[in-house]
Amino acid sequence: MWNTYGTVEWPLNIQLMGIHFKPGGAYPFLNFPLSELHNQIISADAVWGSFAADLYERLCAALSTQARFTLLEQLLLARLIEPPHGLQSVCYAVAEIIGRHGALQIRALSEYTGISQNHLLTQFKRMVGISPKSLARLHRLKYVLHLIDPAQPVDWTLIAHQADYYDQAHFSNDFKTFTGHSPHDYLRLRRQSYAANPERDRLLHVLSTD
């Protein structure tokens, strides 16, 4: 899990495959505390050893994109472990956070799951990689990004209210923490991207808020 911003520059000619795990989804494939990977870029062989090299070679040898996806799915399923104790409760808590766009008190989340706040925090750090509060902040900001239409006027006060922020300062602080830009700078850049290529901007926006 990442809960900060970053910049990625790709070469012009590249073949890329990626797996985007939902919160808690990576744990059954890795089986170690995901907090150890928090906000880090780590080589696959540091996690999977020789399996990562074998995976890379077999994906390169596949004859088509579809064949690569099929192979990748097969190889990952072979490493899937039995759902560990507590994962179901964590996934329920994650679903509550996402379904409420992050506007959920952790005390209430603890009551919904029947797990103490301290135990819930421990389980989240192990199986998700970040705390419930951090995940809630992230999904509240994702909801804000979803509400922004670069082709229309944007009322920041209304959006902050819709996303249940306490005040404008709280909203602006979270926005800059997660995007690296103030709301107004972000909107300016989004509008530049939209004007240059609306379809590409739409695709990138969907990827960033998925």
C-alpha positions in Angstrom: 0.0 0.0 0.0 1.1 3.5 -0.9 -0.4 6.5 0.9 1.9 9.2 -0.6 2.5 10.5 -4.1 5.3 9.5 -6.5 6.4 10.2 -10.0 7.1 7.4 -12.5 8.8 8.0 -15.8 8.6 5.2 -18.4 10.8 4.8 -21.5 9.0 5.2 -24.8 9.4 1.5 -25.8 8.4 -0.8 -22.9 6.3 -3.8 -22.3 4.7 -3.7 -18.9 2.5 -6.0 -16.9 1.2 -5.1 -13.5 -0.9 -6.5 -10.7 -3.0 -4.1 -8.6 -4.0 -5.9 -5.4 -7.0 -4.5 -3.5 -6.2 -3.7 0.2 -5.6 -7.0 1.9 -5.4 -8.9 -1.4 -1.7 -9.3 -1.6 -1.3 -10.9 1.8 -2.4 -14.5 0.8 0.2 -14.4 -1.9 3.1 -13.0 0.1 2.4 -14.2 3.7 4.5 -11.7 5.6 3.6 -8.4 7.2 2.8 -6.0 4.4 3.8 -3.0 6.6 7.4 -4.1 5.6 6.6 -3.0 2.0 4.8 0.2 2.9 5.6 3.1 0.5 8.6 1.2 -1.0 9.7 -0.1 -4.4 11.2 -3.5 -3.9 12.5 -6.0 -6.5 10.3 -9.0 -6.9 13.2 -11.4 -6.3 13.7 -9.8 -2.8 10.2 -11.1 -2.1 9.9 -14.3 -4.1 13.5 -15.3 -4.7 14.1 -17.6 -7.7 10.3 -17.7 -8.4 10.5 -14.1 -9.6 13.2 -14.9 -12.2 11.3 -18.0 -13.4 8.1 -15.9 -13.7 9.9 -13.2 -15.7 11.5 -15.7 -18.1 8.2 -17.6 -18.7 6.3 -14.3 -19.3 8.8 -13.2 -21.8 8.6 -16.5 -23.7 4.8 -16.3 -23.9 3.5 -15.8 -27.4 0.7 -13.2 -26.8 -0.6 -10.8 -24.2 -3.5 -13.1 -23.4 -1.1 -16.0 -22.9 0.9 -13.9 -20.5 -2.1 -13.0 -18.4 -3.2 -16.6 -18.3 0.3 -17.8 -17.3 0.6 -15.0 -14.6 -2.8 -16.0 -13.1 -1.8 -19.7 -13.0 1.6 -19.0 -11.4 0.1 -16.7 -8.8 -2.7 -19.1 -7.9 0.0 -21.8 -7.3 1.4 -19.5 -4.5 -1.9 -18.7 -2.9 -2.2 -19.8 0.7 -5.3 -20.6 2.7 -6.9 -17.4 3.9 -5.3 -16.6 7.3 -7.3 -16.2 10.5 -8.6 -12.6 10.7 -8.4 -11.8 6.9 -12.2 -12.0 6.5 -12.7 -9.4 9.3 -10.1 -7.2 7.7 -11.7 -7.4 4.3 -15.0 -6.5 5.8 -13.5 -3.5 7.4 -11.8 -2.5 4.2 -15.1 -2.8 2.3 -16.8 -0.6 4.9 -14.1 2.1 4.5 -14.3 2.0 0.7 -18.1 1.9 0.6 -18.3 5.0 2.8 -15.5 6.8 0.9 -13.4 6.9 4.0 -15.9 9.0 6.0 -16.0 6.5 8.9 -14.7 6.8 12.4 -12.3 4.0 13.4 -14.2 3.6 16.7 -17.4 2.8 14.6 -15.4 0.5 12.4 -14.2 -1.4 15.5 -17.8 -1.8 16.6 -19.0 -3.0 13.2 -16.3 -5.7 13.1 -16.4 -6.6 16.8 -12.6 -6.2 17.0 -10.9 -3.8 19.4 -9.2 -0.8 17.9 -5.8 -2.0 18.8 -6.3 -5.4 17.4 -7.8 -4.0 14.2 -4.7 -1.7 13.8 -2.4 -4.7 14.3 -4.3 -6.8 11.7 -4.4 -3.9 9.2 -0.7 -3.3 9.5 0.0 -7.0 8.9 -2.5 -7.7 6.1 -3.1 -4.3 4.4 0.2 -2.6 5.2 -1.2 0.7 6.7 -3.6 1.6 9.5 -7.4 1.8 9.1 -7.2 5.6 9.5 -4.6 5.9 6.8 -6.7 3.8 4.4 -9.8 5.9 5.2 -7.9 9.1 4.4 -6.7 7.7 1.2 -10.2 6.6 0.0 -11.7 9.9 1.1 -9.2 11.7 -1.2 -9.9 9.2 -4.0 -13.6 10.1 -3.7 -12.6 13.8 -4.1 -10.7 13.0 -7.3 -13.7 11.0 -8.6 -15.9 14.1 -8.1 -13.6 16.4 -10.1 -14.6 17.0 -13.8 -11.9 19.0 -15.6 -14.4 20.0 -18.2 -16.7 21.7 -15.6 -16.4 24.4 -13.0 -15.2 23.0 -9.7 -16.6 24.2 -6.3 -13.9 23.1 -3.9 -16.0 24.0 -0.8 -18.9 21.8 -2.0 -16.5 18.9 -2.8 -14.9 19.1 0.6 -18.3 19.1 2.2 -19.5 16.1 0.1 -16.4 14.2 1.1 -17.1 15.0 4.8 -13.9 16.9 5.5 -13.9 18.9 8.8 -12.8 22.2 7.2 -10.9 23.6 4.2 -7.5 23.3 5.8 -8.0 19.6 6.5 -9.1 19.1 2.9 -6.1 21.0 1.5 -3.6 19.2 3.7 -4.8 15.8 2.7 -5.0 16.8 -0.9 -1.3 17.9 -1.0 -0.2 14.9 1.1 -1.6 12.4 -1.4 -1.1 14.2 -4.7 1.8 16.5 -4.2 -0.2 19.5 -5.4 -2.7 22.0 -4.0 -6.3 21.5 -5.2 -5.9 24.5 -7.6 -2.6 23.3 -9.1 -4.0 19.8 -9.5 -7.0 21.1 -11.4 -4.8 23.2 -13.6 -2.7 20.2 -14.5 -5.8 18.0 -15.1 -7.3 20.6 -17.4 -4.1 20.7 -19.4 -4.1 17.0 -19.7 -7.7 16.9 -20.6 -7.3 19.6 -23.3 -4.4 17.7 -24.8 -6.0 14.3 -24.9 -9.4 13.8 -23.2 -9.5 10.0 -23.6 -6.0 9.6 -22.2 -6.8 11.9 -19.3 -10.0 9.8 -18.6 -8.0 6.6 -18.6 -5.3 7.9 -16.3 -7.9 9.3 -14.0 -9.7 5.9 -13.8 -6.3 4.2 -13.0 -5.5 6.7 -10.3 -8.8 6.4 -8.5 -9.4 2.7 -8.9 
